[in-house]
């Protein structure tokens, strides 16, 4: 026998040995009862976790308090007492208008009060001596009261030359400069309180029986896509919108870090119910069959086909409302070859990384 023939025989022998080893490795374990061989599968226990029922919608963030600071009177800006973006407290001076004109008006009205006071005292003395008519007395008294009212009005106008912050908050960009002449109602600067923010969003009227004050709400915003902000519903509109058949809800969210800005678009998840003792199994354990969902439950070394009722799904897991208990194990790998009642052998799961 030459070398070529010996090489060919060696290759044939190696091939036969490889086939035999592969057959032994893939052979199913024999069933000691003489039935069909046990099928190797992987399993997972039914576990307990927390599941939430949520509805998703969109909303808009608003400041806890927000106002455009405007002047109530006309005048020239004498001084500006704030910097843009500054934190201010209620009562802080923001803008001072030139008070000269309003001071002169107040002094003029004060003089008028004094004159009318003297005139009233004179007419009153004559009236008491029956030397003046009741009409003259009433007219003098009315003039005195009118002049006092005008004096009070002039004092109010003078006080309005100093514009104060109505509440604690952060100022925006100023719209005026020193020396500018402003008109009543002209915008000066925005003031917003944002230690907490409001969230306005709408939900369909069909969810009304499940909505109540204090419900948790979770939001995400485009600026921080990997961060979830949590708040609570504290108010709702009194009527349902006739066109959209939705109810406007308002939630409050803490914002001490200042990340959330009024006007932001928000993706909203309103938590309707939270179940802390929900039964959960891996999603890959499900075997859909028409409109039903089945799993293979392990009972005394056999895989029993079991119908289950599903609840919420989350991150590779599914909630089981009916059909399983916390003591059960379900097949997660190998279901394709399984039939109801087949014997199985459980393969060990792969160890976790680092173990």
Phi, psi and omega in degrees: 000126182278177185295326180296319181293319178298321179294320180295317179296323179296318179297319179298318180297317178297320180296316180296319180296320180297316180297319180296316179297319179296321180296319179293323183290326185262357181293138178286144180299139179292147177272118183298340181276355179089001178278199179296151182296150179289136183265128178288131180219164171251146184228169175214145179281154170289129181240166181256136178208181180257130181233141178240141169268125184228154167243140182251143179203191178234159181206180181230137178274141178226155178292151176300316172222140181209138180206149170265118179289124180229155175274141177269350181227165176274152177167170179267136181289116180274318180202152177243127189254016183222162172250149179298135181081007183282144172278128180233161178250158178305131179094349178298142177286132180252311184219141173241127175266156178300118186270358190305311182297319183285331175294319179296319179295321179293319179295321178297316180291330177293321176297318180297323178296316180299314180297315181292330176294316178296318180296319180295319180297321179294313180294323179297317179297318178294322181295320179294332178269007180061033177253002178221155183279164176295325181297317179296322178297313181295320180295319179294321179293319180296319179297321179296314180295322179295316181294325176295320178296319178294323177296318178296320179295318178295325178292320177299315179298319179296318179299329183282358174287344173250118184259127185249160174286126182284342178200169176294142178173191180245134180275149177266217182271132182283148184251008184225169175228158176299138180092347180287147176263123184248156180255160175302134179086000181286138179292134177250310182191153175271144175231128181224142174257118188231020174301329168225157180235155176264148175237119176258128178208162183242146175230152180296148181298339182291344179268001185306319180297341183259003184256135177209160179294145182091358180294138177291146176223138180241138180227156167231152179232155184298330182293330181227071188296337182262010182241137178249131178252138187240136177216195181221145175288131180234352180200158176216157175293157184275345181230155174272138179295126185291330183280315184262347184057041178236158179248133178277123177248155178228129178242160177242135180233133175296146184212044183296333179281344178078014181290325182274131182244140175304138181096349180295146172277136183229141170266126193245137171236113179265121182279114179275322182206146176235122179250113186276347183236046180281147176273131184231141173226160176298142183297330182288353177283344183287141174236094180296138178217096186066233178269359182259161174238130182240159169223161173258114180263137182274121178225113177052048175079008179236156179261112180259125179290125187229130177280137180232153174255127186266150173246234182280152173250146178202126170039058176082004179235159179224142179277139178251117180272331181204147175116340181224165175229174182292345181272354187274156170238144181236152179284131179246346180211127181109008184291337187300321182270354184284149171229157183303127177087000181291143174289149181224160170234130187273122177278147177291143176285153180297137179295149180292155180299136178092353180260000000 
